[in-house]
């Protein structure tokens, strides 16, 4: 949901928007699951790739 909100109103995406989507995704997972860096969650896998 956070990724969608981050691009609200955009009709076309550019390469930088992918970074924005991933950043918002990570923030949304942290918020929803109360996850923090270093915990063994799917967030760790995604955050390590960024």
N, CA, C and O atoms as a printed pandas DataFrame, in Angstrom:
     atom_number atom_name residue_name chain_id  residue_number  x_coord  y_coord  z_coord
0              1         N          UNK        A               1    0.825   -1.190    0.000
1              2        CA          UNK        A               1    0.000    0.000    0.000
2              3         C          UNK        A               1    0.870    1.254    0.000
3              4         O          UNK        A               1    0.539    2.254   -0.637
4              5         N          UNK        A               2    1.988    1.184    0.726
5              6        CA          UNK        A               2    2.859    2.363    0.785
6              7         C          UNK        A               2    3.483    2.659   -0.576
7              8         O          UNK        A               2    3.675    3.820   -0.938
8              9         N          UNK        A               3    3.796    1.612   -1.324
9             10        CA          UNK        A               3    4.374    1.817   -2.654
10            11         C          UNK        A               3    3.379    2.517   -3.567
11            12         O          UNK        A               3    3.754    3.407   -4.330
12            13         N          UNK        A               4    2.124    2.124   -3.494
13            14        CA          UNK        A               4    1.093    2.777   -4.295
14            15         C          UNK        A               4    0.912    4.229   -3.914
15            16         O          UNK        A               4    0.741    5.089   -4.778
16            17         N          UNK        A               5    0.949    4.502   -2.630
17            18        CA          UNK        A               5    0.805    5.881   -2.156
18            19         C          UNK        A               5    1.971    6.745   -2.610
19            20         O          UNK        A               5    1.794    7.927   -2.903
20            21         N          UNK        A               6    3.163    6.160   -2.669
21            22        CA          UNK        A               6    4.355    6.915   -3.048
22            23         C          UNK        A               6    4.285    7.426   -4.485
23            24         O          UNK        A               6    4.923    8.420   -4.833
24            25         N          UNK        A               7    3.507    6.739   -5.309
25            26        CA          UNK        A               7    3.403    7.130   -6.718
26            27         C          UNK        A               7    2.017    7.640   -7.074
27            28         O          UNK        A               7    1.634    7.650   -8.244
28            29         N          UNK        A               8    1.285    8.052   -6.090
29            30        CA          UNK        A               8   -0.089    8.515   -6.279
30            31         C          UNK        A               8   -0.168    9.590   -7.355
31            32         O          UNK        A               8    0.529   10.603   -7.301
32            33         N          UNK        A               9   -1.022    9.345   -8.320
33            34        CA          UNK        A               9   -1.271   10.337   -9.358
34            35         C          UNK        A               9   -0.379   10.226  -10.581
35            36         O          UNK        A               9   -0.636   10.892  -11.584
36            37         N          UNK        A              10    0.650    9.414  -10.530
37            38        CA          UNK        A              10    1.542    9.274  -11.687
38            39         C          UNK        A              10    0.872    8.421  -12.745
39            40         O          UNK        A              10    0.242    7.409  -12.437
40            41         N          UNK        A              11    1.012    8.829  -13.970
41            42        CA          UNK        A              11    0.446    8.071  -15.080
42            43         C          UNK        A              11    1.507    7.253  -15.798
43            44         O          UNK        A              11    1.193    6.252  -16.442
44            45         N          UNK        A              12    2.762    7.672  -15.690
45            46        CA          UNK        A              12    3.871    6.954  -16.303
46            47         C          UNK        A              12    4.996    6.836  -15.282
47            48         O          UNK        A              12    5.170    7.700  -14.424
48            49         N          UNK        A              13    5.750    5.755  -15.393
49            50        CA          UNK        A              13    6.846    5.529  -14.457
50            51         C          UNK        A              13    8.186    5.665  -15.162
51            52         O          UNK        A              13    8.322    5.372  -16.349
52            53         N          UNK        A              14    9.168    6.116  -14.397
53            54        CA          UNK        A              14   10.534    6.183  -14.900
54            55         C          UNK        A              14   11.397    5.264  -14.031
55            56         O          UNK        A              14   10.897    4.655  -13.086
56            57         N          UNK        A              15   12.667    5.165  -14.342
57            58        CA          UNK        A              15   13.564    4.279  -13.598
58            59         C          UNK        A              15   13.636    4.677  -12.120
59            60         O          UNK        A              15   13.668    3.797  -11.259
60            61         N          UNK        A              16   13.663    5.944  -11.809
61            62        CA          UNK        A              16   13.751    6.408  -10.422
62            63         C          UNK        A              16   12.515    6.000   -9.624
63            64         O          UNK        A              16   12.590    5.819   -8.409
64            65         N          UNK        A              17   11.395    5.857  -10.298
65            66        CA          UNK        A              17   10.177    5.446   -9.617
66            67         C          UNK        A              17   10.302    4.044   -9.028
67            68         O          UNK        A              17    9.685    3.751   -8.004
68            69         N          UNK        A              18   11.083    3.183   -9.650
69            70        CA          UNK        A              18   11.300    1.839   -9.109
70            71         C          UNK        A              18   11.998    1.924   -7.756
71            72         O          UNK        A              18   11.651    1.193   -6.828
72            73         N          UNK        A              19   12.964    2.799   -7.645
73            74        CA          UNK        A              19   13.641    3.015   -6.363
74            75         C          UNK        A              19   12.646    3.529   -5.332
75            76         O          UNK        A              19   12.645    3.080   -4.186
76            77         N          UNK        A              20   11.810    4.457   -5.733
77            78        CA          UNK        A              20   10.785    5.008   -4.845
78            79         C          UNK        A              20    9.834    3.909   -4.373
79            80         O          UNK        A              20    9.485    3.848   -3.194
80            81         N          UNK        A              21    9.421    3.048   -5.295
81            82        CA          UNK        A              21    8.527    1.943   -4.951
82            83         C          UNK        A              21    9.177    1.019   -3.932
83            84         O          UNK        A              21    8.549    0.655   -2.937
84            85         N          UNK        A              22   10.416    0.639   -4.165
85            86        CA          UNK        A              22   11.098   -0.286   -3.255
86            87         C          UNK        A              22   11.334    0.340   -1.885
87            88         O          UNK        A              22   11.180   -0.328   -0.862
88            89         N          UNK        A              23   11.703    1.604   -1.860
89            90        CA          UNK        A              23   11.878    2.301   -0.575
90            91         C          UNK        A              23   10.567    2.334    0.208
91            92         O          UNK        A              23   10.552    2.086    1.414
92            93         N          UNK        A              24    9.484    2.635   -0.471
93            94        CA          UNK        A              24    8.184    2.688    0.178
94            95         C          UNK        A              24    7.737    1.304    0.627
95            96         O          UNK        A              24    7.119    1.165    1.682
96            97         N          UNK        A              25    8.045    0.281   -0.163
97            98        CA          UNK        A              25    7.728   -1.098    0.205
98            99         C          UNK        A              25    8.420   -1.475    1.509
99           100         O          UNK        A              25    7.791   -2.004    2.426
100          101         N          UNK        A              26    9.718   -1.199    1.583
101          102        CA          UNK        A              26   10.479   -1.522    2.800
102          103         C          UNK        A              26    9.908   -0.770    3.995
103          104         O          UNK        A              26    9.728   -1.350    5.065
104          105         N          UNK        A              27    9.625    0.502    3.821
105          106        CA          UNK        A              27    9.058    1.292    4.915
106          107         C          UNK        A              27    7.692    0.742    5.339
107          108         O          UNK        A              27    7.379    0.709    6.529
108          109         N          UNK        A              28    6.888    0.315    4.375
109          110        CA          UNK        A              28    5.581   -0.236    4.686
110          111         C          UNK        A              28    5.663   -1.545    5.450
111          112         O          UNK        A              28    4.893   -1.773    6.383
112          113         N          UNK        A              29    6.602   -2.411    5.057
113          114        CA          UNK        A              29    6.788   -3.680    5.760
114          115         C          UNK        A              29    7.268   -3.422    7.187
115          116         O          UNK        A              29    6.803   -4.066    8.128
116          117         N          UNK        A              30    8.190   -2.487    7.345
117          118        CA          UNK        A              30    8.676   -2.154    8.688
118          119         C          UNK        A              30    7.541   -1.634    9.554
119          120         O          UNK        A              30    7.415   -2.016   10.718
120          121         N          UNK        A              31    6.728   -0.776    8.998
121          122        CA          UNK        A              31    5.619   -0.188    9.738
122          123         C          UNK        A              31    4.584   -1.243   10.110
123          124         O          UNK        A              31    4.151   -1.321   11.259
124          125         N          UNK        A              32    4.201   -2.036    9.153
125          126        CA          UNK        A              32    3.146   -3.036    9.362
126          127         C          UNK        A              32    3.585   -4.142   10.323
127          128         O          UNK        A              32    2.835   -4.538   11.215
128          129         N          UNK        A              33    4.808   -4.633   10.127
129          130        CA          UNK        A              33    5.276   -5.762   10.922
130          131         C          UNK        A              33    6.133   -5.384   12.108
131          132         O          UNK        A              33    6.597   -6.242   12.859
132          133         N          UNK        A              34    6.338   -4.080   12.268
133          134        CA          UNK        A              34    7.201   -3.580   13.331
134          135         C          UNK        A              34    8.582   -4.239   13.288
135          136         O          UNK        A              34    9.207   -4.490   14.318
136          137         N          UNK        A              35    9.030   -4.507   12.072
137          138        CA          UNK        A              35   10.334   -5.123   11.856
138          139         C          UNK        A              35   11.434   -4.072   11.979
139          140         O          UNK        A              35   11.226   -2.891   11.702
140          141         N          UNK        A              36   12.583   -4.525   12.392
141          142        CA          UNK        A              36   13.749   -3.652   12.478
142          143         C          UNK        A              36   14.911   -4.324   11.755
143          144         O          UNK        A              36   14.918   -5.539   11.561
144          145         N          UNK        A              37   15.882   -3.525   11.364
145          146        CA          UNK        A              37   17.047   -4.037   10.654
146          147         C          UNK        A              37   17.720   -5.126   11.466
147          148         O          UNK        A              37   17.885   -5.004   12.680
148          149         N          UNK        A              38   18.108   -6.197   10.778
149          150        CA          UNK        A              38   18.812   -7.291   11.429
150          151         C          UNK        A              38   17.930   -8.469   11.801
151          152         O          UNK        A              38   18.436   -9.570   12.018
152          153         N          UNK        A              39   16.624   -8.263   11.880
153          154        CA          UNK        A              39   15.727   -9.374   12.174
154          155         C          UNK        A              39   15.615  -10.278   10.954
155          156         O          UNK        A              39   15.748   -9.821    9.818
156          157         N          UNK        A              40   15.372  -11.545   11.190
157          158        CA          UNK        A              40   15.241  -12.494   10.087
158          159         C          UNK        A              40   13.808  -12.450    9.564
159          160         O          UNK        A              40   12.942  -13.207   10.003
160          161         N          UNK        A              41   13.589  -11.567    8.638
161          162        CA          UNK        A              41   12.275  -11.393    8.016
162          163         C          UNK        A              41   12.481  -11.247    6.513
163          164         O          UNK        A              41   13.615  -11.155    6.041
164          165         N          UNK        A              42   11.390  -11.224    5.771
165          166        CA          UNK        A              42   11.516  -10.982    4.335
166          167         C          UNK        A              42   12.092   -9.592    4.084
167          168         O          UNK        A              42   12.675   -9.332    3.031
168          169         N          UNK        A              43   11.925   -8.720    5.045
169          170        CA          UNK        A              43   12.465   -7.370    4.935
170          171         C          UNK        A              43   13.988   -7.400    4.822
171          172         O          UNK        A              43   14.574   -6.629    4.062
172          173         N          UNK        A              44   14.618   -8.284    5.572
173          174        CA          UNK        A              44   16.079   -8.392    5.533
174          175         C          UNK        A              44   16.547   -8.733    4.127
175          176         O          UNK        A              44   17.515   -8.154    3.634
176          177         N          UNK        A              45   15.872   -9.660    3.486
177          178        CA          UNK        A              45   16.250  -10.072    2.145
178          179         C          UNK        A              45   16.125   -8.917    1.155
179          180         O          UNK        A              45   17.018   -8.690    0.339
180          181         N          UNK        A              46   15.019   -8.196    1.233
181          182        CA          UNK        A              46   14.793   -7.076    0.320
182          183         C          UNK        A              46   15.777   -5.947    0.601
183          184         O          UNK        A              46   16.368   -5.394   -0.327
184          185         N          UNK        A              47   15.956   -5.603    1.867
185          186        CA          UNK        A              47   16.832   -4.491    2.235
186          187         C          UNK        A              47   18.288   -4.762    1.846
187          188         O          UNK        A              47   19.016   -3.840    1.481
188          189         N          UNK        A              48   18.704   -6.010    1.923
189          190        CA          UNK        A              48   20.084   -6.343    1.550
190          191         C          UNK        A              48   20.353   -6.161    0.061
191          192         O          UNK        A              48   21.486   -5.910   -0.349
192          193         N          UNK        A              49   19.307   -6.290   -0.737
193          194        CA          UNK        A              49   19.451   -6.167   -2.196
194          195         C          UNK        A              49   19.481   -4.712   -2.638
195          196         O          UNK        A              49   19.853   -4.422   -3.775
196          197         N          UNK        A              50   19.101   -3.804   -1.770
197          198        CA          UNK        A              50   19.008   -2.398   -2.147
198          199         C          UNK        A              50   20.275   -1.656   -1.866
199          200         O          UNK        A              50   20.360   -0.457   -2.128
